[in-house]
Amino acid sequence: MDSIEAHQESAPDYDQQALDWGWNPEVIFGLMYRHVHPGETLLDIGIGTGLTSEPFRKAGLKIYGIDGAKEMLDQCASKNITVDLKQHDLTDLPLPYDDGFFHHVTCGGVFHFFGDLQPLFGEVTRLLKKGGSFGFTFSGLEPTNDKDYDKVLDDASGVMIYKQSEKYMLRLLSDNGLVFRRKLIFLGSTNPETKAEHLATLFVTQKTA
Ligand SMILES: C[S@@+](CC[C@H](N)C(=O)[O-])C[C@H]1O[C@@H](n2cnc3c(N)ncnc32)[C@H](O)[C@@H]1O
């Protein structure tokens, strides 16, 4: 089962599971709020049921969402927080939007399904306006592992996920015209039974040229 199929099955329970596991993507808004203004456009990559975008909508942004799982998009649509939702596989590039259409891009809880993020980062840069911000989470690779990214066991969920090294992420930023602005390492999830914890890293970046 791939990362899209897995979410199709769990879509109706996703928000409750996020609550049970302590997934709080509102932190992305917390670290991006100083960059965003009412009326601006925001693309949420892997929007799922819309948890990352909800606070941005409350702040008056126009939310566009893209995701591969129709059932997740249906849940999102029922919340009426978006102006546009597209079903699309994120490995199928380019994404179906015009150059420079978005003031901001977010991506929460998605990069652990991808190893190499270079193609997606190139796409984000294409879609962002100059001065726009890009906030995303990833799972940081242990410093003892000197790879750019690796598929490793996640202690909290007990499944194999991709983790990326910070060095690799910083290189991706500079290769794609993005400037690092802010970082937060936070408790991404806690297994409700074993209490095993998963740390997530949040970067806020900006396209300056
Ligand atoms: C863990 S959920 C995160 C959802 C939301 N961003 C949040 O913060 O709650 C991951 C989302 O990524 C989507 N996804 C995973 N792999 C994908 C792919 N290859 N193409 C499109 N969407 C994908 C899934 O369908 C799911 O909605």
The ligand as a Gaussian input file, in Angstrom:
#p B3LYP/6-31G(d) Opt

LIG

0 1
 C        0.111000      12.713000       7.357000
 S       -0.969000      13.402000       6.185000
 C       -0.758000      15.156000       6.494000
 C       -2.003000      15.930000       6.119000
 C       -1.980000      17.399000       6.503000
 N       -0.925000      18.108000       5.800000
 C       -1.837000      17.567000       7.993000
 O       -0.957000      18.318000       8.420000
 O       -2.608000      16.972000       8.738000
 C       -0.080000      13.174000       4.651000
 C       -0.876000      13.588000       3.416000
 O        0.002000      13.494000       2.289000
 C       -0.728000      12.891000       1.224000
 N        0.239000      12.222000       0.326000
 C        1.175000      11.309000       0.671000
 N        1.878000      10.942000      -0.412000
 C        1.369000      11.647000      -1.462000
 C        1.676000      11.708000      -2.844000
 N        2.647000      10.969000      -3.402000
 N        0.934000      12.535000      -3.623000
 C       -0.053000      13.269000      -3.100000
 N       -0.389000      13.275000      -1.794000
 C        0.317000      12.458000      -0.982000
 C       -1.671000      11.911000       1.880000
 O       -2.760000      11.589000       1.049000
 C       -2.067000      12.685000       3.144000
 O       -3.228000      13.452000       2.956000

